[in-house]
Amino acid sequence: QLATKVASLEAALDQGAQAAAEVSRLHTAQARVQEHCHTMEQLLSLEPHKDTDVDSRLATIVQAVACLAAEGCKEQPNKQAIT
């Protein structure tokens, strides 16, 4: 019976370690998404100037959106696209 309790505790510790790793991964992903959002907010708030290339600004915004979409896909690989 002691062996069973030890095995149960080991399993619980393993689950706890997996949960901690998942939380860490999600925090990292959240930080990346917030960084992309901050970049987009900065870009959208820029006032156009003579030396600002609008096409490059739009390309940067498109790239940021693509990065956000890629983050979402990486974070939820088992989710089906909503149709």
Secondary structure, DSSP 8 states (H G I E B T S, - for coil): -HHHHHHHHHHHHHHHHHHHHHHHHHHHHHHHHHHHHHHHHHHHH----TT--HHHHHHHHHHHHHHHHHHHHHH-TT-----
